[in-house]
Amino acid sequence: MQAGADVGPLYACLIGKQFNALKYGDRFFYENTGPSGFTAAQLSEIKRMSLSGVLCDAFDDALTLQPQALRLNNANGNAAVSCDQIPRMDLSVW
């Protein structure tokens, strides 16, 4: 067992194999390529989106909220801003 590890090497290997099978065995997992997958540009837009962006889209820019929606308003420069300052998804890549 490595220092600081919570599980031994065998169990760590089994956990890794299971997560790999879950991710790459699911043809609908959003990062998988293929006929039902997203293009590179679409994946880039999905990964760029945040919960704050989703909330701003849902409420028609009427909000002021922090860029990291689940963090405290005053934590490390996470002060509330207008929705027009929060990045949104570019749907033109679809």
C-alpha positions in Angstrom: 0.0 0.0 0.0 1.4 3.4 -0.9 1.7 6.1 1.6 -1.5 8.2 1.9 -3.5 5.6 -0.1 -6.9 4.5 1.2 -6.9 1.2 -0.7 -4.3 -1.3 -1.7 -2.9 -1.7 -5.2 -5.2 -4.6 -6.1 -8.4 -2.8 -5.1 -7.1 0.4 -6.7 -6.7 -1.5 -10.0 -10.2 -3.0 -9.7 -11.7 0.5 -9.1 -9.8 1.9 -12.0 -11.0 -0.9 -14.3 -14.6 -0.5 -13.2 -14.6 3.3 -13.8 -13.0 2.7 -17.2 -15.7 0.2 -18.2 -18.5 2.5 -17.0 -17.1 5.5 -19.0 -16.1 3.8 -22.2 -18.8 1.1 -22.2 -21.6 3.6 -22.3 -22.2 4.7 -25.9 -24.2 7.7 -24.7 -21.5 9.1 -22.3 -21.1 12.6 -23.6 -17.3 12.5 -24.2 -17.3 9.3 -26.3 -16.8 9.7 -30.0 -18.8 7.9 -32.7 -22.1 8.3 -34.5 -23.9 9.4 -31.3 -21.1 11.5 -30.0 -20.4 15.3 -30.1 -17.9 17.0 -32.3 -14.8 18.5 -30.8 -16.3 22.0 -31.0 -19.5 20.9 -29.3 -17.5 19.2 -26.5 -15.5 22.3 -26.0 -18.7 24.4 -25.6 -20.2 21.8 -23.2 -17.1 21.9 -21.0 -17.0 25.7 -21.0 -20.5 25.9 -19.6 -21.1 26.5 -15.9 -24.0 26.2 -13.5 -24.1 30.0 -13.4 -24.4 30.1 -17.2 -27.3 27.7 -17.0 -29.1 29.7 -14.3 -28.6 32.9 -16.4 -30.1 31.2 -19.5 -33.0 29.9 -17.5 -33.9 33.3 -15.9 -33.4 35.6 -19.0 -30.4 37.6 -17.7 -32.4 39.0 -14.8 -30.0 37.7 -12.2 -26.8 38.9 -10.6 -24.9 35.9 -9.2 -21.4 34.7 -8.6 -19.5 33.1 -11.4 -19.0 29.9 -9.3 -22.6 29.3 -8.3 -22.0 26.8 -5.5 -19.3 28.8 -3.8 -19.8 31.6 -1.3 -20.4 35.0 -2.7 -17.3 36.5 -1.0 -14.9 33.6 -1.5 -11.7 34.4 -3.4 -13.1 37.1 -5.8 -16.4 35.2 -6.4 -18.4 38.4 -6.1 -21.8 38.5 -7.7 -21.9 39.9 -11.3 -24.5 40.5 -13.9 -25.4 37.6 -16.2 -23.9 39.4 -19.2 -20.4 38.9 -17.7 -20.8 35.1 -17.3 -19.7 32.9 -20.3 -22.6 31.2 -22.1 -22.8 28.3 -24.6 -22.4 29.1 -28.3 -25.1 27.1 -29.9 -23.9 27.9 -33.4 -21.6 24.8 -33.3 -24.7 22.6 -33.4 
